[in-house]
Amino acid sequence: MEASSAGSSNPTVSGGKAKTHQPAKDVNIFFDELEGVNSPSKDDDSLLHHGNLTSTSDDASRLEVVGEEVPDKNKANGLYFRDGKCRIDYILVYRKSNPQTEKREVFERNIRAEGIQMEKESSLTNSDIIFVKLHAPWEVLGKYAELMNVRMPFRPFNPFTAGAPCILVRCCFLNGHFIEINGRSRRSRRKIYYLHRRYKFMNRIEKQISRFRGWLPRKPMKLDKETLPDLEENDCYTAPFSQQRIHHFIIHNKDTFFNNATRSRIVHHILQRVKYEEGKNKIGLNRLLSNGSYEAAFPLHEGSYRSKNSIKTHGAENHRHLLYECWASWGVWYKYQPLDLVRRYFGEKIGLYFAWLGWYTGMLFPAAFIGLFVFLYGVTTLNHCQVSKEVCQATDIIMCPICDKYCPFMRLSDSCVYAKVTHLFDNGATVFFAVFMAVWATVFLEFWKRRRAVIAYDWDLIDWEEEEEEIRPQFEAKYSKKERMNPISGKPEPYQAFADKCSRLIVSASGIFFMICVVIAAVFGIVIYRVVTVSTFAAFKWALIRNNSQVATTGTAVCINFCIIMLLNVLYEKVALFLTNLEQPRTESEWENSFTLKMFLFQFVNLNSSTFYIAFFLGRFTGHPGAYLRLINRWRLEECHPSGCLIDLCMQMGIIMVLKQTWNNFMELGYPLIQNWWTRRKLRQEYGTQRKTSFPQWEKDYNLQPMNAYGLFDEYLEMILQFGFTTIFVAAFPLAPLLALLNNIIEIRLDAYKFVTQWRRPLASRAKDIGIWYGILEGIGILSVITNAFVIAVTSDFIPRLVYAYKYGPCAGQGEAGQKCMVGYVNASLSVFLVSDFENRSEPTSNGSEFSGSPLKYCRYRDYRDPPHSPVPYGYTLQFWHVLAARLAFIIVFEHLVFCIKHLISYLIPDLPKDLRDRMRREKYLIQEMMYEAELERLQKERKERKKNGKSYHNEWP
């Protein structure tokens, strides 16, 4: 055992007598003396424990076990030092062959000077790998918990002395102890809430509702808290820890008072402030990880996530096992997430991500239901749709070719299937659904703010403020010559001149603009592909492809576009990283926000650029037969299908959404699964199955995959892009919320499985909200109103049908717009073209004699233009201008109406629920009463003790 394992069972010889060292001051004195006398190299093999095989099958940290420690079992579970008493709070990993030995020696010496106990052990699989096990004793934890303002459970208090009617709700499992009432041990008190007086009428209604609920299954989506009592929420009163007022806190066992996540966070806080070299900037674990002195640093998982025994009969082995059974398992996909347990194990930042993801998924239920209703409404009204009937019966209407030369003339009735499919998405309920989704986005964000406030209160984040962040090492190295005083800390720090900052931002903005141009160039390439391929498919030998050349072109273009999107995403990540480093952000949060904004902008433009082209540009600027507009005076621009452009937009959204979600889910779980499987395979081949299962916990965790270098960035980005797909073009694809809902139900369990089983345990970090992502969500919500207004007005046929029904149809001037008013709409929406007016390069190879036995003289095309024999051939008709004016008017009215509704909802929904505001005030008042009562009780005890000892003082209080 290394000599630095102070506080263990090994005595230290001093003056010929065995002497047990105290874990606080004596530890530091001992190490200072040791370093002064011998100062051995900390990387010397003589200081190492050569790894022994230990078993984690008998985990001593069973959740139901409370009280006495079991050192013999602790030695075997791989979570403690070799003495079985000191729990491992953090692991550092390095290689003996690494040349950065001196920096590690200084760093580890300073770690021990802070009071951290240390033990080293070599790897069982590679003798070059060394594991440094760190343990923080009580004195160190208490000191830094006070500095970090860690909030801990307050001591019990009788609420009825406060003079208000209150209740105690059920208690919880907290920090290794049961906190229960009603026949169980009552070791702590839950938060106390004020009960308002209710009227008899409301009580009767509640009784009837409860009686009706008795006939239904009892909360099938909630976890079984009677079978699994450890899932009870941590709802005790808390206050910032203070060593001077330690008697105010609930401390039954100092070893379990701070939970494992808090202990690891405190140790990491210390490691970030320990020097490894002389110099004001040579400090912190992150710098040693970046320069390769240490290979990895992570807290340990709490044992295995699997057990031979059932969790319902034998309980959970540890919190990791509990998380796997009630969160990461596919059998609980329909149940709520145990967010308090997630927060307890992974920290508030990861807990907030899963809380937001669960809230987003829950809010998708009404959106998916309404979207499915719109789709089913289109299905049920399909046989009554006058427009699709006329398209299917229009066997005598011959449409002009949609491409040069090889595309033939076609009957309008040939597009009957596409007209019916278009009606499924573009029907009378589409406008209502677009308004609903715009309002839904606002309601989602407003109620998330309320939900976040409740979570922040329950997790003690209301009064938490982020610490003053450290300056990034790259910023210090670049601007170390220029310094100025920090207005907060009052210390000198590196300073970036305003001119230098502006020049770097300009260069970065230019890089962003260039990459957006690359995206536009890729879209332009897809457009050229579509133009060229539609003629190729029209001349194809296979009749299936030849007769569906436009659909085949759209489908293949979407697949190629998806491949380009995935390839460009790899490029964008490198470019965003380069541009962000070029800007030289001062702190890590500034770097993270800058990188996040660039990556979102790149991926959003990359993912949606083709969709924007199809929605707003496809078929809009093609000209007309005989005068087509062309790219580079060569390629004729692509036209919409005779049944409209909406079918192309639906195909684009459906294919991209399904493929991207499938690919993301595969890469999120498939990549770590394959890597971990390959690692286990090599270990199994080298050591055998039985020995592999006996590896200590730090060895098992080291063989897992580290968390993404960008933290939760990839998880948030995937969901935000999906939110954009769900809201921006939802008027064209009402099934998007349903697909998003199905994906998210899978996504929650995939992410949970990944965090619990495939990744090393991430450091438990704190956060009050989801950061810059909330602002991005608000921006997407605003953009969605504009895009849906244009999709309804420009892409769909809603406005042309409305204008025809009220102005040109059989019901013109009658104020009606039913299906009977749409008779003749198809014929009115098509213009006539004289076949002899075709350009030479556009003239089709066939003359259309297969339709009537003689060459065609006229063909039809979608537009509002005068016939060829009018005074102004192919000029715009009055109906065109009426439709254009109606479209512009609809866009203005729709946007203003929806924005007014959004702002009204934002105004009416307060960010903080009223009951939460009352609870916060109530808690503040009760905490003051608790502190007064506790202090009064302490002073009274001291007074009694002084009287008992025969000492009395004048003017004592109270």
N, C-alpha and C positions, 0 to 999 in steps of 0.2 A: 504493500500500500504506500502511496506517495505520502511524504511527510506533511503535505499541506492539508490533509484531511483532518483538520482540527474539529473537536467536538465529537469524535468517534470514540469507540470503546478502548482504543489503544492508549495507554498512559505514556507520558513523556517523562524521561528521567531527568531530574534536576537535583544536583547535589547528592546523588546516590539513592534518592527516594523516588518512588513512583508518584506521579502527580497528574491528576486529571485536569485538563484545561477547560476553562469556561468558554463558551462559544462567542463571546463578544470581545472585550478588550484583550483578554489573554491570547486570543488567536492572533491579533495583530502583533503583539509583543513577541510571541513565539516565532512568527515568520520573519520579523525584523532581525531577531537574534540569529536565526538560522541563516538568513542571507548575509548577515555581517560576518559570520564565522566561516561558512563553507562556500556560499553562493554557487551551488552546483547548477549545471545546465538543466533547465526544466524539460528539455527534449531527450535527456539521457534515459536509456532503457532501464536503468536501475530504479527509476522513479515510477515505472509503469507496472500495472497489474497485467500480466499476460492473460488474454481473454479466456474465460472458462465458460463452458456451455451452461446456460441457465434456462429454466422453463418458465413460461408465462401462463401455463395452463391453470395453475392454482393461484389466481390473482387474489392477493390479500386485501385489495381495496374494494371489497364488495360494498355496494351502496347501502345495504341494510346493516352493515357492521359499524357500530359506533363505540368509541371509547378506547379500550386498551389496544396498544400496538402489538403486532406480532412480528418481531424482528426476524425470526427464522424464516417465515414465509416471505417477508419483504426482501430478504437476500435473494430469494429465488425468482422473484417476479420481474427483475430487470428494471425496476423503477426507482431503486434506492442505491445508495453507496453500499459497499461491501459489509458495513456494520449493520445494515438493515434498519437504521434509524433515520439517516439523512436522506430525504427525498431529492431526486434529481430534478432540478428546476430548469436546466438549460444544458444543451450539448454544443460543444465546439469540435470541429473536425479539421485535422491538418495532416500533412504527409511529412514523415521524417526527412525525406529527400528534398523537401522544399528549402531553399537557401535563406528564407526570411526568419532564421532562428532567433537572432538577437531581438528583433521587434516583438516576437512572441514571448520571449523571456521577460522583457520589460513590461509588456502588457499583462502577463499572468502575475507578475510580482505586484503590480498595482491593483489587480483584481483582488488578490489576497489581502492587500493593505486596506481595501474597502470592507473587509470582513467576510467576503465570499469564500466558502470552503470549496476545495477542488480535489478531484481525483481523476487519474488518467488510466486508460485501459487501451491495449492494442486490439486491433480488429482480428476476428477469427478467420476472416477470409483473405486478408492482405496485411502482412505484418508492417507494411509501410504506412498504413493508415492508423492514426491515433485519435481516440475519442477523449475529450476533456469534459468531465462531468462536473457541473457546478451546482452548489446548494447554498441558499441564502438562509442563515439562521434567523431566529425571531427578532433579535436586536436590529439586524440590518433591514429586515422587512418592515418593522415598525418605524424605523427612521425614515426610510424612503417612501413608505406609504403616506406619512405625514407630509413630506415634501411634495409628493405628487397629488395630494388631496384625494386619495382613494377613499371612497365612501363605503362604510361598513355598517352592519346592522346595529341599531341602537338597543339599549338595555330595555327590559320590560317595564311597562308603565300602566297603571290602572286608569283607563280612560274615563271612568265614571266620576273621578275626582274633578274632571274638567267641567262638570255641570251641564252636560249635553247628552241626549239619548244617542247611544252608539251601539254598534254591534261588532263582533269579531267574526271574520270569515274564516274558512278552513285554512290550516297552516301548511307548511311545506317542508321539503327536504332541503336543507341549507348548509353548504360547506361541510358535508359529511355527517350532519345531525338531522334527525327528524324534528320538525317543529309542528306539533299536532295538538288538537284539542278534542273534546268529546270522548273521554275514555282513554286518551293516550297522553304521553308526556307533554307538558306544556312548558317548553323551554324558551319560547320567544313569542312575541305578539305580532300579528299581522297589522297592516295599515288599517286604520279605523276611519270609517266614513259616516257622514251625517245622514240620518234617516229623515226624510221629509214626511210630514203628515199627509196621508192620502184620504181621499173622499170614499164614502161607502160605495158609490156608484162604480168608481174605478176598481175597487176591491172585488165587486161582483163580476165585472168584466174579466179581471185577471183569473178568477176562479173558473169561469167558463172556458177561458182559453187553456188553462192548465188541465182541465178535464178533457178537452179535445186533444191536447198533446198526449194525454195518457193512452189514447188509442193508437198513436203513431210510434214507430221505433224511437227509442230514447237517444237522441243526439248521435246518429250513426257516424257523423263526420268528426266527432271529438274522440280523443284518445281515452282509453279506459284508465282513469286516474285511481280507481279503487284497486285494480289489479297492478297498476304501475304508479304507486304513490309518488315516485321520484319526479314525475312530470308536473307536480304542483308548481305554480309560479312563485318566484321569489318576490314577495310583496311586503316585506318588512320595512319599517322606517329605517332610514340610513342617515349618516352624517359623516363629514370628513374625519378621517381617523386622526386622533391626537393622543400622543403618549402621556401628556399631562392629564388628560381626562379619560384615561384608559378604563376607569371604573364605570364609565357610562356605556360601554360597549358589551355585547354579548360574546364572551370568550369562555367557552367550555374546554377547548383544547387548542393550544397555540399552534400545533402542527396543522390543524385543519381550519383555523380561523380565516386565513387567506386561501382562497381556492387556487387550484393549479394554474389557471390562466392568469390570475392576478400575480402570483409568484413569478411566473415566467416574464410577465410584463415589467415587473420591478427589476428583475435581474437584467433584462435587456436595456432598461433605462440606465442602469449602472454601467453596463458594457459600452454604451454609446458615449459615456463621459469619462472613460479611462484613457490615459495617455499611453502610447506605445513608443514614443520617441521624444527627445527634447524638441521644443518648439510649440508655439501656441496653436498651430493647426494640426499637429500630429496627435489626433485624438479620435477615439471611436472605433467600434467594431466594423462599421460599414466600410471604412477605408481599408482595414485589414482584409476584408472579404474582396474588395475591388482589386487590391494589389496582389492577391493570391497567398497571403500569409496563412489564412484559414480557407479551407475548401468549402465548408458549410457551417451553418449555425441554425439551430432549430430547437424548440421545446419538444418534449416527448409526448407521443400519444399515450393514453392511459391504459395500455395493455392491448389485448386482442379484441377485435370487433366481433368475433364469433365465439360461441360457447356450445359445449355438448349438451347442456341442460336448457330446458325451456325457460324463457324469461318470465312466463306467467306463473310457473311453479317454483322456480328457484331464484327469481329476481335477476337483475342485471349484474354482470361481473364488474362493470365500470361504466363511466359515462359514455365512452366510445361505443361499447356494446349496446347501451341503451339508445344512443343516437342511430345506430345501424338498424335496430329492431323497429323503432317507432318513427323513423324519419327517412332513412336511406333505403329501406326495404320496399320492394314493389308491392307487397301485400297491403301497404297502408297508403296507396296512391290517392285514395279518396278522402283521407283524413287531413285535418289541419296540421300545420307544422308546429312542433314544440319549440317555439321561438326563444323562450327563456332558457331552455337547455342548450340551444344553438349558441345563444349569446354567452352562456356560462362557459361553454367549451371553446368557442372560436373567437369570442370578443364581440363588441358592439358593432364594429364596422361590417363584418361578415353577417352578423345578425340582422343589421339594417338592410343589407342587400336581399336576403331571403324574405324579410318582412315586406320589402317593396315588391319583390317578384310575386309573393303570395297575394298581395293586395291587387297587383295588376292582373293576375290570373283570375282572382275572384270578380273583379270589375269587368272582365271579358265575358262573363256569363250572360248578362243582359244584352251586351252588344252582339254576341254570337246568336242569342235567341232571336233578336230582332232581325239580324241579317239572314238567318235561316227562314224566318217568317217571310221576308221579302222574296227570297228565292222560291219558297213554296207557293207564295201568292202568284208568282209568275208561272209556276207549273199548273196551278188550278185554273188560271185565266187564259192558259195557252190556246185552248180551243175556241175561246170567245174573242181572241185578238183579231181585229179586222185587218190590221196591217199584215200580219203573218199569213192570214187567209188569202189576201190579195196577192202576196208574193208567191204562195204555193199554187195559186190558180192562174198565174200570169204566164201561160204557155205560149201566148201569141206575142209577148214582148221580148224582143231580141236585144241583148246588151252588147255594147261595143267591146272589143278586146281590151284586156287590162294591161297588155304589154305589146311591144313591137313585134310584128311579123308572125312569131310562132304561136301566140295566144289566139285561140279561135273565138268566133262569135259564140255567145251562149244565151240560152233561155234564162229569163229571170227566175222561172220556177225551179231551176237547178240549184238555186241557193235557198231553197225552202228550209232545209235543216238548219242552216246558219241563221236564218231569220227567226226560227223558233228558239234557238239557243240564245240569241240576242234578247228576245223578249223575257227570258228567265232572269236576266240581270237588269235590263232597261225596261221597266214597267212603271205603272203609276205610283208605286210605293218607293221608288228610288229617291225622289226628292225628299220625302219624309225621312228616309234612312240617312241621307247625307246630313240633314239638319240634326237628326238624333245623334249621329256620331260626332259632330262638331260640339254639341252640348255635352255629350258623354266625355270627350277629352277634357273639357273644363271641369266637369264634376269629378272625374278621376283625380285630377291634380289637386283640386280644392279639398276633397275628402282625404287624399293622401297626406296633405299638410296636417289635417286634424289627427289622422292615424299616427303620423310621425310624432306629433306632440304627446299623444298618449304613451307611445313607446318610449319617448325621451323621458317622460315622467316616471314610468315604471322602471326604467333602466338607470335612473339617476343621472340623466344627461342634461337636465334643464339648466343647471347652474354651471355645467362643465364648460370650460373654455380651453381651446387648444393652446398648448405651450408655445412660447416663442421658438420658432423653428431655427434649427442650425443652418448655417450657410453651406451650400454644396461645395465639396472639395474642388470641383472644377472651376467654380466661380472664384474661390479663394486663390487658386493657383494662377488664374488669369489676371486678377485685379489686386494682387497682394501689395503692389507698390503704392496704390492710392487708397487712402483710408479716410473715414469720417466717423463721427460719434453716432452711435445708435441712439435714437431718441428714447427708446424704451429701457434698454439695459445700461445706457451711459458708457458703453465700452467702444473702443475703436474697432472698426470692421472694414473689410474691403469695399470699395465704392466703384460703381460703373458710371462713367460720364454719360450725360444725356445724349450728346452727339453720337457716341459709340452705340448706345442703346437704340437710337432711332435708325442709324445706318443698318444695324443687324436686323431690325424689324422690317425695314424696307426690302432687304435681300430675302428674308424669310417669306414676306408677302409675295415677292416676285416668284419664288419657288413654288408657292401654293398656286399662283395663277398659271404657271407653266404646267403643273401637274393637272390642273383642271382642263387646260388646252389638250393635254394628252388624252384625257377622258373623252373630250369632244371629238378628237381625231379617231379614237376607237369607235365611237358611235357613228362617225362618218363612214368608217370602213364597213360597219354593219349595214348601213344604208346602201352602200354600193353593192355589198353582197346580196341584199334583198332584191335590188333592181336587176342585177345580172342573173341571179338564180331563178327568178320567176320565169324568165324566158327559157332557161335551160330545162326547168321542170315541165314547162308547157310542151316542149318537144321531146319529152322522155318516152321511152318505148313502153314502159308499164302504164297501162290505162289508169290504174288507181292513182298513181302520182300525177299523170298527165291531166286527169280530170279534177284533181285537188291541188293544183300547182301552187296556189296562193297560200293555202293552209300548210302545205309542206315547206314552203319558203319561210313562213312565220315560225313554224316549229323548229326547224334547223337553225334559224337565225337566233332564236331565244337560247338554244343550247350552246351555240358558239359564243353568244354574249355572256352566258354564265361562266364558261371557261375563261374568257378574257377577264371577267370580273374577279375570279379567284386568283388569276396570275397577277393582275395589277394590284390586288390587295397586298401581296408579298412585297412588291416594289414600293407601294405607298408606305408600308411600315418602316422600311429603311429610309425613305426620303423624309418622312415625318420625324424620325429619330435624328437624322442629320440636321434638319432645319431647327428642331427644338434645341439641340446642343449648340447650334450656331448662335441662337439668341442669347445663350448664357443666362438662363433664369437663376435668380438668387437663391431660392429655397426649393426643397423637394416638392412642396405643394404647387408652387408656381410652375415648376417643370412639368408636373403631372397634368395641371390644367391646360398648359400650352400643348402638350403632346395629345391630350384627349381631344381638344378642339380640332387640331389638324387631322387626326385620324378619323374623327367623325365626319369632318367636311369631305375628306378624300373618299371615304367609303360610301357616304351618302350620295355624293355626285356619281361615283362609279356604279352604284347599285341602281340608281333611279334615272340616270341620264337617258337610257334607251326607253324607259317607260314614259318619260316626258316627251320624247320624240314621237312615240306612237300615239300618245293621248292628244297632243296639241299641234303636231306638224304633219303627221302621216295623212296624205290625201288632201291637204289644205291648199297647197301651192303647186298643183300639178298642171294647171291650165285646163284646156279642154281638147277634145279630139280635133286634130288639124292644127293645133297651136299648143303643143305640149311644152312645158318647161323642162329643161334638161340640165344635168350636172356636167359641167365642162363642155357643154354643147354636144354631149355624146349620149349619156344615159338618161333615159326618161324616168322621171320621178315616179315612185310607186303610188298606186291608187288604192283606195279602200275597197274592201269586198262589196259587191252589190247590195249586201244586207247591212252595210255600215262598218264603221271603224271600231266599234266597241268590242267586237269579237276578237280582234287582234290584241286589244288592251287586256281583255280577260285572259287570253292565252299567255301573254307576257307575264302578268302578275301571278297567275296560278303556277306556271312552270318554275319561275324564279323563286317564288316563295317556298314551294315544296322542296326543290332541289337544294336551296341554300340551308333551310332548316335541317334537312336530312344530313347534308354534308357537315354542318356545324356540330350536330349531335354526335356524329361518327367521330369527328376529330377531337371533340372534347373528351370523350370517354375512350375511343378506340386507341388513340396514341399512347396515353399512359398505361392502358391495359396491356398493349403489346410490349411496351418497354419493361413493365414490371414482370410480365410473363417471361420475357427473355432473361431477365435477371434471375428469377426463380429457377429457370431451367438450367442456367449455368451453375447455380449453387447446388441444385439437386444432382447434377452430373458429377460435381466435384466432391460434395460432402454427403450425399445421400438424403433421403426424405426425412428420416428420423432426426438426424443432426440439424438439418435446416430448421425444423420446427422448434428446436431448443435454443436458437440464437437469442441473445438478450434484446431488449426492446430498442436500444439505441442502434443496434446493428440492423434490425428490421426496418426502422424508420429511415435510416440512411439509404437503404436500398429502394425506398419509395421515391416518387418523382417530386421535385421541389415545386412549390406553387409558382404560377406564372410570374415572371420578373416584373410585370406591370400590375400585379395585384389582381383586383377584380375588374380590370379594364375590359378584357375580352367578354366577360359575362355581361357587363352593363352594355357594351357596344352592340352585342348580338340582340339584346332585348330592345334597345332604343331603335335600332334599324327596323326591327319587327314592328314596333309601335308606329314608325313612319309608314310602313307598308299597310298597316291596319287602318290608318286614318287618312292618309294623303289621297289615295285613289280608291277609297272604299265605295264611292258611288258607282264605280265601274265593276267592282268585284265584291258583292255583299257577303260572300263566304269567307273573306279574309279574317274577320274576327274569330270565326269557328276554327279555321286552320290554326290561328295563333293560340287559341285556347287549348286545342289538342296538343300542340307542340309544347306549351308551357307546363301542362300537367306532366308530360314526360321530362321536360327540362328540369323541373324542381327535383325530381328523384335522381336524375342523372348527375346534377350538380352535387346533391347530397351524397350520393354514392362516391363520387370523385373526391370530395373533401374528406369523407370518413375513411375510405379504404385505399385510395390510389395516391394521395398526396401526403407529404409530410405535414405535420400539424403546423399551420401558420401561426405567427405571433398574434396574440389577442390584442388588437389595437382598438382605440375608441374613435367614435365619430358621432356627430349630432344629426347628420342628414346624408343624403346621397351626393352632395357636392354639386359640381358643375352640371351634372346630368339633369338636374331639375330645370335649369334654365334652358337646356337643349330641348327638353320635353315641351316646355312652354312655346319655344320657337316652332317646333313641329306642329303643335296645336293650332297656331296662327296660320302657318303655311297650309295646313289641311283645309281650312275654311276657303282659302283662295283657290286651291287646286280643285276641290270638289265643286265649287261654283263654276269653274271653267269646264270641268268634265261634263256636268249636266248641261251647260249652255252650248258648248262647242262640240264635244265628242259624241254625246248621245243625241237621239232624235227627239228629245222631249220638247224642246222649244219649237222646232218646225211642225210637230204634230199639234201643239197647242195653237200656233198661229193659224194652221189650216182649219182646225175645228171651229175657231171663233170668227175667222175672217173669210175663208174660201170654201169651207165644206158645206154639206147640206144643212147644217144647223147655224150657218153664219147669221149673226145678228140676233140669235135667240138666247144667248147666254148659256148654252149647253155644250158639253164636251165629252159625251159618252161614246161608246164604240160605234153607234149608228151615225155619229157625226164624222167618223173617219173614212166613210165610204169614198173611194176615189183618191185617197191620199197618195198611194204609190204612184199612180199615173201622174199626179200633180207634182210629185217630187223628182220626176225624170224629165230630162230635156231630149230633144230630137237632133240627130246629127246626120248629115248627108254623106253617105259612104264615099262618094266620089271626091269629097274634100280632104281625104286622108293625105298626109305627107307621104312621100315615096318611101322613107325609111320606117314609117309606121304602118304602112298598108299591110294587112294580114295576108298570109299565103292562101287562105281559103276565101271564097266569095260568098259564103253563107247559103249556097244553093241547097244544102242538105236540110234546111228548115222548110222551104216552100217550093223547092224544085227549080227556082230561078234565082239569079244573083240578087242579093239584098240591095235595096236602095237607101234604107234608113236603119239606124240603130239608136239605142237609147243610152243615156249616161246620167249619173247622179249629179244634178246641179239645177240651178234656177236660171236658165238662159233662154233667149228668144230662139225661135226656129230658124233654119237656114234661109228661108225666103222672106224674112221680115226686113224692114228698112235698115235695121242695124243687126246683121246676122250675128248670132251667138252673143248678143249683149245681155247684161243682167236684167231680169224682169223686176217688176215692182214687188213681187212676193219675196225675192231675195233681200231687198232692202227692209221689208217688214220683218223678216226673220232675223236679219242682222241687228236691227234696232231692238227687237225683243230679247235677243241674246245679251246685248249690252245692258239693257234695263234689268234683266234677271240677275246678272252678275252683281250689279250695284245693289239691288234690293236684297239679294240673298246675303251678300257679305255684311251689309249694314245691319240687317235683322239678326243674323247669327252672332255678330260681334256684340250687339246690344244685349242679346240673351246671355252670352258668355260673361260680359262685364256685370250684368245684373246678378247672375249666379255667384260670381266671385265676391260681389258686395254682400249678398245675403248670407253666404256661408262663412262664419267666422273661422279664423285659423285655429282658434283654441276653443274646444267644447266648453260650454258653461259649467257642466258638472265637473270637468277636470279643473277649471279655474277655481271652483269652490273647494275641491279636494286639496289643491295646492295651498290655498289660504288656510284651510283647516289643518293641514299637516304642519305648516309653518307655526301655527298657533300651538298645536299639541307638542311639537318638538321643544318650543320654548318652555312649555309647562313641564315636559319631561326633564329638561336640563335643570330647571329650578328645583323640581322635586328631588332629583338625584343629588344635587349639590346640597340641598337642605338636609337630606338624609345623611350625607357624609359628614356635614358639620355637626349634626346632632350626635352621631356616633363618636366623633372626636371629643365632643364636650362630655359625654358620658364616661369615656375612657379617662379623661383628665380628672373628672370628679372621683372616679374609682381609684385612681392613683394618688389622690389627695392633693391634686394641683387645681387651683382655681384662679381665674383672672377676672379683672373688672372689665366692664363694658364689653362683654362677649356678645356676639351675634350668631345666631338668633336667640 
